[in-house]
């Protein structure tokens, strides 16, 4: 008897879920994606961290560095580092907050806005492909399962 069967027998486990294995595979794929830069329109190759920042900033009037850090779940120091790198690539710019002299607003430059739009188009294409293969009801179930999985992983 191999070690897995022995473990299952000791734990009185009669079935190991394929879903559990699939979640493990998904996590590995997501980790690989997080390390791989991708091209987003004419903005060039961007790391996933840069795209997350661009998505959090959005194409509005910008966001304070503090709110950006909070929305990404990282420290202000970490967001400062990535924003500096993105400034040097011409993706974002920092400016004084007209409503609070103690804070800084970061907003997208044209190149960052191009990446933002290309990233949004990528998400639209993802959902288009999903809808070709599964029903809206299944998509809703999928999204519910993702939210539940996130909650379980956070706890």
ZIQUI-V62784 format. One record per helix or strand of 2 or more residues. SS is the DSSP state (h for helix, s for strand). FROM is the first residue (numbers start at 1). TO is the last residue. If there is no record, write none. Layout:
# ZIQUI-V62784
<<SS & FROM & TO> <SS & FROM & TO>>
This chain:
# ZIQUI-V62784
<<h & 3 & 10> <h & 18 & 34> <s & 38 & 39> <h & 41 & 43> <s & 45 & 46> <h & 48 & 57> <s & 63 & 64> <h & 65 & 72> <h & 76 & 88> <s & 92 & 96> <s & 104 & 108> <h & 110 & 133> <h & 136 & 154>>
